[in-house]
Amino acid sequence: MPAEYVSAEIALQHIQSNHRVFVHGSAATPVHLLQKLIEQKHRLSNVELVSISQQGIDLNSPELAGHFFINSLFVSESNRKAVNSNRGDYVPVFLSEIPQLFTRQILPLDVAMVHVSPPDKHGYCSLGTSVDIARAAVDSAKIVIAQVNPQMPRLHGDAFVPFSKFSAAVWVNEALPEISYADGGNEINDKIGKQVAALVEDGATLQLGIGTIPDSVLKNLTNHKNLGLHTEMFSDGAIPLIENGTINNSLKRKVRGYCVTSFLMGTRKLYDFVDDNPIVRALDIAYVNDPRILSLNPKVTAINSAIEVDLTGQVCSDSIGTYQYSGIGGQMDFIRGAALSEGGKPIIAIPSITAKGISRIVPYLKEGAGVVTTRGHIHWVVTEYGAVNLFGMNMEQRAKALIKLAHPNHREELERKTVERFG
């Protein structure tokens, strides 16, 4: 360990009771620092941990109660149980606006705990796989503690932080959390992928996330031309299209010629691909997800998912009834940005039923469910049974169109509810 580094035990002495602490997220989760912080819980009370999603650690343990409060900006498996208990809570917020919570001191940060690449010859580290809200956190926090890791890729863009910025730095050499959907597809997701890919035009600017459906969409785009990538995140599935020139970013109007992202989550293959790769720019989420910026690109095709969609087009993407499952994230940022883009297509792509056979097309959202995309913002809905553009349709027309996308086992009940409502 180089001399300028200290142990985690020493670095974490900067964190005191009643502090609000930002924790770097996704593949950049500083797992080593978090584990050591949890080990110090006996000396801490009421430390508020603020973050989006974490990987590689579990923050749900009841033993953390009283020591740490999980104030989540996007819920994931690592903190879901805590958020749905008295040990945590959720802040509903657009991903594009989270940096304002820090910079405008709405959620002033005492400490930011980040995971970075080693300093280059000029003394700059990179925020690596997650620039997103970390850029604003580092710029706003009173104290910044860094986990420095030679396995963290060095990304270009808004990622660079001078080593001198850190109040303390801890050296680790650990693999980043990985996730892969390459072999997780099924017949339903393959059909959805083909349906969505058919809506993508040559020259489109893509936004897509991680999962089996986005991966299936990408596999069906190999014959497209001159695609651009301006997305809050991407994974391994985009690599072949970048390498073969399908995604060349030649027609984008913002950051032309470059793949724009804000964070990445995938396998080591992805992390090696983006490492010091000048065609990939990881930018502040306030820029990447700004609908005004997005709308300037041509044919923005935004592909997002949902938990359920009601017959009027209301989209619930963040909760199962009152149970907070995920978060608003960037869905509305891109739905609106795509709608305002010339030739843009905002798309909600979902299987017609859950793994338990429950319909995702429903007469009414569950009691307490959160509406992420309103029926005023909805455009395209895609299931394995087809695609429909609800824009311009009245309520009854929408209901009839969505029933055609529902699983056959549920269509009769949906039709009955439609008659009850509309006559």
C-alpha positions as CSV (number, residue, x, y, z in Angstrom):
1,M,0.0,0.0,0.0
2,P,1.5,3.4,-1.0
3,A,2.5,5.7,1.8
4,E,-0.2,8.3,1.1
5,Y,-2.9,5.8,2.0
6,V,-4.3,4.9,5.4
7,S,-6.4,2.0,6.7
8,A,-10.1,2.0,6.5
9,E,-10.3,2.1,10.3
10,I,-8.4,5.4,10.3
11,A,-10.2,7.0,7.3
12,L,-13.6,6.3,8.7
13,Q,-12.9,8.2,11.9
14,H,-14.0,11.2,9.9
15,I,-17.5,9.9,10.1
16,Q,-19.3,10.8,13.3
17,S,-22.8,10.3,14.8
18,N,-25.5,12.4,13.2
19,H,-23.5,12.8,9.9
20,R,-25.2,12.6,6.6
21,V,-23.0,10.4,4.4
22,F,-23.2,9.9,0.6
23,V,-22.3,6.4,-0.6
24,H,-21.2,5.8,-4.1
25,G,-23.4,3.3,-5.9
26,S,-23.9,0.5,-8.5
27,A,-20.6,-1.1,-9.6
28,A,-18.7,1.6,-7.8
29,T,-20.1,0.7,-4.4
30,P,-17.2,1.1,-1.9
31,V,-17.8,-2.3,-0.4
32,H,-14.7,-2.5,1.7
33,L,-15.3,0.9,3.3
34,L,-19.0,0.1,3.9
35,Q,-18.1,-3.2,5.6
36,K,-15.6,-1.5,7.8
37,L,-18.1,1.3,8.6
38,I,-20.7,-1.3,9.7
39,E,-18.0,-2.9,11.9
40,Q,-17.7,0.5,13.7
41,K,-21.4,0.8,14.3
42,H,-20.9,0.5,18.1
43,R,-19.5,4.1,18.2
44,L,-22.0,5.6,15.8
45,S,-25.7,6.6,16.1
46,N,-28.1,8.2,13.7
47,V,-25.7,8.2,10.7
48,E,-27.8,8.9,7.6
49,L,-26.6,7.0,4.5
50,V,-27.8,8.6,1.2
51,S,-27.4,6.9,-2.1
52,I,-29.0,5.3,-5.1
53,S,-28.5,1.5,-5.5
54,Q,-25.6,-0.5,-4.0
55,Q,-24.1,-3.8,-5.2
56,G,-22.1,-6.3,-3.2
57,I,-23.4,-5.4,0.3
58,D,-26.5,-5.9,2.3
59,L,-27.8,-2.9,4.3
60,N,-31.1,-4.5,5.5
61,S,-29.9,-6.0,8.8
62,P,-32.0,-5.0,11.8
63,E,-28.8,-4.8,13.7
64,L,-28.0,-1.5,12.0
65,A,-31.1,0.1,13.5
66,G,-30.2,3.2,15.6
67,H,-26.7,3.3,14.1
68,F,-27.6,3.9,10.5
69,F,-30.7,5.3,8.8
70,I,-31.0,4.4,5.1
71,N,-32.4,7.4,3.2
72,S,-32.5,6.0,-0.3
73,L,-32.8,8.0,-3.6
74,F,-33.4,4.7,-5.5
75,V,-34.3,1.4,-3.9
76,S,-32.7,-1.9,-4.7
77,E,-32.3,-5.3,-3.1
78,S,-29.4,-4.1,-1.0
79,N,-31.7,-1.7,1.0
80,R,-35.3,-2.6,0.1
81,K,-36.2,-4.2,3.4
82,A,-34.7,-1.3,5.4
83,V,-36.5,1.3,3.3
84,N,-39.8,-0.4,3.9
85,S,-39.2,-0.4,7.7
86,N,-38.6,2.2,10.3
87,R,-34.9,1.8,9.6
88,G,-35.1,3.7,6.3
89,D,-37.1,5.7,3.8
90,Y,-37.3,6.8,0.2
91,V,-37.0,10.2,-1.4
92,P,-39.1,10.4,-4.6
93,V,-37.0,12.4,-7.1
94,F,-36.1,12.5,-10.8
95,L,-32.6,11.2,-11.2
96,S,-31.7,14.3,-13.2
97,E,-32.5,16.5,-10.2
98,I,-30.7,14.6,-7.4
99,P,-27.5,16.7,-7.8
100,Q,-29.6,19.7,-6.8
101,L,-30.3,18.1,-3.5
102,F,-26.6,18.3,-2.7
103,T,-25.5,21.5,-4.5
104,R,-28.5,23.5,-3.2
105,Q,-27.9,22.2,0.3
106,I,-31.4,20.6,0.5
107,L,-29.6,17.4,1.6
108,P,-26.2,18.9,2.7
109,L,-23.5,16.2,2.9
110,D,-21.1,15.9,5.7
111,V,-19.1,13.1,4.0
112,A,-19.0,11.5,0.6
113,M,-17.6,8.0,0.4
114,V,-16.5,7.1,-3.1
115,H,-14.7,4.4,-5.1
116,V,-12.1,5.6,-7.6
117,S,-9.3,4.6,-9.9
118,P,-5.7,5.3,-8.9
119,P,-4.4,8.7,-9.7
120,D,-2.9,9.2,-13.1
121,K,0.4,11.0,-13.7
122,H,-1.3,14.4,-13.3
123,G,-2.8,13.4,-9.9
124,Y,-6.4,12.8,-11.0
125,C,-8.5,9.8,-10.1
126,S,-11.6,8.8,-11.9
127,L,-15.1,8.1,-10.4
128,G,-15.1,5.2,-12.8
129,T,-18.3,3.3,-13.4
130,S,-20.6,5.8,-11.6
131,V,-20.3,9.5,-12.3
132,D,-24.1,10.0,-12.0
133,I,-24.9,11.8,-8.7
134,A,-21.4,11.2,-7.3
135,R,-20.0,14.2,-9.2
136,A,-22.2,16.6,-7.3
137,A,-21.7,14.7,-4.0
138,V,-17.9,15.0,-4.3
139,D,-18.2,18.7,-5.2
140,S,-20.6,19.4,-2.3
141,A,-19.4,17.3,0.7
142,K,-17.3,18.7,3.5
143,I,-15.2,15.6,3.7
144,V,-14.5,13.1,0.9
145,I,-13.2,9.6,1.7
146,A,-11.9,7.5,-1.2
147,Q,-11.6,3.8,-1.8
148,V,-8.8,3.6,-4.4
149,N,-8.8,0.5,-6.5
150,P,-6.6,-0.5,-9.5
151,Q,-9.5,-2.6,-10.8
152,M,-11.7,0.5,-11.2
153,P,-11.7,1.6,-14.9
154,R,-10.6,5.1,-15.7
155,L,-13.5,6.8,-17.5
156,H,-13.4,10.1,-19.4
157,G,-15.8,13.0,-19.1
158,D,-16.9,14.4,-15.8
159,A,-15.3,11.6,-13.8
160,F,-12.0,13.2,-12.8
161,V,-11.2,14.1,-9.2
162,P,-7.8,15.4,-8.0
163,F,-6.3,13.1,-5.3
164,S,-5.8,16.2,-3.2
165,K,-9.5,16.5,-2.8
166,F,-9.6,13.5,-0.5
167,S,-9.5,13.9,3.2
168,A,-8.4,10.3,3.4
169,A,-7.7,7.5,0.9
170,V,-7.8,3.8,1.4
171,W,-6.1,1.4,-1.0
172,V,-7.9,-1.8,-2.0
173,N,-7.4,-4.3,-4.8
174,E,-10.8,-5.9,-5.2
175,A,-13.0,-7.0,-8.1
176,L,-16.0,-4.8,-8.9
177,P,-19.5,-6.2,-8.5
178,E,-20.6,-7.8,-11.8
179,I,-24.0,-8.7,-13.3
180,S,-24.9,-10.3,-16.6
181,Y,-28.1,-10.9,-18.5
182,A,-26.5,-12.5,-21.5
183,D,-28.0,-16.0,-20.8
184,G,-31.0,-14.8,-18.9
185,G,-33.4,-14.4,-21.8
186,N,-36.6,-16.3,-22.5
187,E,-39.1,-16.6,-25.4
188,I,-41.2,-13.8,-24.0
189,N,-38.4,-11.3,-23.6
190,D,-37.0,-12.3,-27.1
191,K,-40.4,-11.4,-28.6
192,I,-40.5,-8.1,-26.7
193,G,-37.0,-7.4,-27.9
194,K,-38.0,-7.9,-31.5
195,Q,-41.1,-5.8,-31.1
196,V,-39.1,-2.9,-29.7
197,A,-36.2,-3.2,-32.2
198,A,-38.8,-2.9,-35.0
199,L,-39.7,0.6,-33.6
200,V,-36.0,1.7,-33.7
201,E,-35.2,3.7,-36.8
202,D,-31.8,4.2,-38.4
203,G,-30.2,7.2,-37.0
204,A,-32.0,6.9,-33.7
205,T,-30.4,7.9,-30.3
206,L,-30.8,5.1,-27.8
207,Q,-31.6,5.1,-24.1
208,L,-31.8,1.7,-22.5
209,G,-31.0,0.1,-19.2
210,I,-29.9,-3.2,-17.9
211,G,-31.9,-6.4,-18.0
212,T,-33.1,-9.2,-20.3
213,I,-35.4,-7.0,-22.4
214,P,-32.7,-4.3,-23.2
215,D,-30.2,-7.0,-23.9
216,S,-32.7,-8.7,-26.3
217,V,-33.4,-5.3,-28.0
218,L,-29.7,-4.8,-28.6
219,K,-29.3,-8.3,-30.2
220,N,-32.0,-7.3,-32.7
221,L,-30.3,-4.1,-33.8
222,T,-27.3,-5.5,-35.8
223,N,-28.7,-4.5,-39.1
224,H,-29.5,-0.9,-38.1
225,K,-27.3,2.1,-39.2
226,N,-25.9,5.2,-37.5
227,L,-27.3,4.7,-34.1
228,G,-26.3,6.9,-31.2
229,L,-26.0,6.2,-27.5
230,H,-27.1,8.8,-24.9
231,T,-28.2,6.8,-21.9
232,E,-28.1,7.1,-18.1
233,M,-26.5,3.6,-18.1
234,F,-25.5,0.8,-20.3
235,S,-24.1,-2.8,-20.0
236,D,-22.3,-5.5,-22.0
237,G,-25.1,-5.7,-24.6
238,A,-24.0,-2.5,-26.2
239,I,-20.4,-3.5,-26.8
240,P,-20.9,-5.5,-30.1
241,L,-22.9,-2.7,-31.6
242,I,-20.2,-0.2,-30.8
243,E,-17.4,-2.4,-32.0
244,N,-19.1,-3.1,-35.4
245,G,-20.1,0.5,-36.0
246,T,-23.9,0.1,-35.7
247,I,-23.6,2.6,-32.8
248,N,-21.3,5.3,-34.2
249,N,-23.0,8.4,-32.7
250,S,-22.5,10.2,-36.1
251,L,-25.9,11.8,-36.2
252,K,-26.3,13.0,-32.6
253,R,-26.4,16.7,-32.0
254,K,-25.1,16.6,-28.4
255,V,-21.7,15.2,-27.8
256,R,-21.5,13.9,-31.4
257,G,-19.2,11.0,-32.0
258,Y,-19.2,9.8,-28.4
259,C,-21.2,7.3,-26.4
260,V,-22.7,9.2,-23.5
261,T,-23.6,7.5,-20.2
262,S,-23.6,8.4,-16.5
263,F,-23.0,5.0,-15.0
264,L,-22.3,1.4,-16.0
265,M,-23.2,-2.0,-14.7
266,G,-22.1,-5.3,-16.2
267,T,-19.2,-7.8,-16.3
268,R,-15.5,-7.4,-16.3
269,K,-15.6,-7.3,-20.1
270,L,-17.6,-4.0,-19.9
271,Y,-15.3,-2.5,-17.3
272,D,-12.2,-3.4,-19.5
273,F,-14.0,-2.0,-22.6
274,V,-14.6,1.4,-21.1
275,D,-11.3,1.7,-19.3
276,D,-9.5,4.7,-20.8
277,N,-11.7,4.4,-23.9
278,P,-12.0,7.9,-25.4
279,I,-15.2,7.2,-27.3
280,V,-17.1,6.7,-24.0
281,R,-17.9,9.8,-21.9
282,A,-19.3,9.4,-18.4
283,L,-21.1,12.6,-17.6
284,D,-23.0,14.3,-14.7
285,I,-26.5,12.9,-14.4
286,A,-27.9,16.5,-14.4
287,Y,-26.7,16.8,-18.0
288,V,-27.2,13.2,-19.3
289,N,-30.8,13.1,-18.0
290,D,-31.8,16.6,-18.7
291,P,-34.9,16.4,-21.0
292,R,-34.0,19.7,-22.7
293,I,-30.6,18.2,-23.7
294,L,-32.1,14.9,-24.7
295,S,-34.7,16.4,-26.9
296,L,-32.0,18.0,-29.1
297,N,-30.8,14.6,-30.3
298,P,-32.6,13.0,-33.3
299,K,-35.2,10.2,-32.9
300,V,-34.5,9.6,-29.2
301,T,-35.8,6.1,-28.5
302,A,-36.2,5.6,-24.8
303,I,-36.8,2.0,-23.6
304,N,-38.0,1.6,-20.0
305,S,-39.9,-1.0,-18.0
306,A,-42.7,-1.0,-15.5
307,I,-44.4,-3.0,-12.7
308,E,-47.9,-2.4,-14.1
309,V,-49.8,-0.2,-16.5
310,D,-53.5,0.6,-16.0
311,L,-56.0,0.8,-18.9
312,T,-55.8,4.6,-19.1
313,G,-52.0,4.5,-19.5
314,Q,-50.8,5.3,-16.0
315,V,-47.4,3.6,-15.4
316,C,-46.3,2.3,-12.0
317,S,-42.6,1.6,-12.1
318,D,-41.4,2.1,-8.5
319,S,-43.8,0.3,-6.1
320,I,-46.0,-2.7,-5.5
321,G,-48.9,-1.0,-3.9
322,T,-47.4,0.8,-0.9
323,Y,-44.3,-1.4,-0.9
324,Q,-41.4,0.6,-2.3
325,Y,-39.6,-1.6,-4.8
326,S,-37.3,0.7,-6.7
327,G,-37.6,4.4,-7.6
328,I,-38.5,7.0,-10.1
329,G,-34.9,7.0,-11.4
330,G,-34.5,8.4,-14.9
331,Q,-37.7,7.0,-16.5
332,M,-39.6,10.3,-16.7
333,D,-36.4,12.2,-17.7
334,F,-36.1,10.0,-20.8
335,I,-39.8,9.6,-21.5
336,R,-40.2,13.4,-21.7
337,G,-36.9,13.9,-23.5
338,A,-37.9,11.3,-26.2
339,A,-41.3,12.8,-26.6
340,L,-39.8,16.2,-27.3
341,S,-37.2,14.9,-29.7
342,E,-37.8,15.1,-33.4
343,G,-39.0,11.6,-34.3
344,G,-38.6,10.4,-30.8
345,K,-40.3,7.4,-29.3
346,P,-40.8,6.9,-25.5
347,I,-41.4,3.2,-25.0
348,I,-42.6,1.2,-21.9
349,A,-41.7,-2.4,-22.6
350,I,-43.0,-5.1,-20.3
351,P,-44.0,-8.8,-20.3
352,S,-47.8,-9.1,-20.2
353,I,-47.7,-11.1,-17.0
354,T,-45.5,-11.6,-14.0
355,A,-43.6,-14.9,-13.2
356,K,-46.7,-15.8,-11.1
357,G,-49.1,-15.2,-14.0
358,I,-50.5,-12.0,-12.7
359,S,-51.4,-9.4,-15.4
360,R,-49.2,-6.4,-15.8
361,I,-52.0,-4.6,-17.7
362,V,-54.5,-3.8,-15.0
363,P,-57.9,-2.0,-14.7
364,Y,-56.6,0.0,-11.8
365,L,-53.2,0.4,-10.2
366,K,-52.8,-1.2,-6.8
367,E,-53.9,0.9,-3.8
368,G,-50.9,3.1,-2.9
369,A,-49.0,2.4,-6.1
370,G,-46.8,5.3,-7.4
371,V,-47.4,6.8,-10.8
372,V,-44.0,7.4,-12.4
373,T,-45.1,8.0,-16.0
374,T,-48.5,9.7,-16.1
375,R,-51.2,9.0,-18.7
376,G,-50.3,12.4,-20.2
377,H,-46.7,11.4,-20.8
378,I,-47.3,7.8,-22.1
379,H,-46.7,7.0,-25.7
380,W,-45.6,3.5,-26.8
381,V,-46.4,0.4,-24.8
382,V,-44.9,-3.0,-25.9
383,T,-45.5,-6.5,-24.7
384,E,-44.9,-9.9,-26.4
385,Y,-48.3,-9.5,-28.0
386,G,-47.6,-6.3,-29.9
387,A,-46.9,-2.5,-29.7
388,V,-49.3,0.4,-29.5
389,N,-48.9,4.2,-29.4
390,L,-51.4,5.6,-26.9
391,F,-50.6,9.2,-27.8
392,G,-53.8,11.0,-28.9
393,M,-56.2,8.2,-27.9
394,N,-59.0,8.8,-25.5
395,M,-59.5,6.7,-22.4
396,E,-61.8,4.1,-23.9
397,Q,-59.6,3.7,-27.0
398,R,-56.5,3.3,-24.8
399,A,-58.3,0.5,-22.8
400,K,-59.2,-1.4,-25.9
401,A,-55.7,-1.0,-27.4
402,L,-54.0,-2.2,-24.2
403,I,-56.3,-5.2,-23.8
404,K,-54.9,-6.4,-27.1
405,L,-51.4,-6.3,-25.5
406,A,-52.5,-8.2,-22.4
407,H,-52.1,-12.0,-21.9
408,P,-55.1,-13.9,-23.4
409,N,-55.9,-15.4,-19.9
410,H,-56.7,-11.9,-18.6
411,R,-58.4,-10.2,-21.6
412,E,-61.9,-11.2,-20.7
413,E,-61.7,-9.7,-17.2
414,L,-60.1,-6.5,-18.6
415,E,-62.9,-6.2,-21.1
416,R,-65.5,-6.6,-18.4
417,K,-63.8,-3.9,-16.4
418,T,-63.7,-1.7,-19.5
419,V,-67.4,-2.1,-20.0
420,E,-68.1,-1.3,-16.4
421,R,-66.1,1.9,-16.6
422,F,-67.0,3.2,-20.1
423,G,-70.2,1.4,-21.0
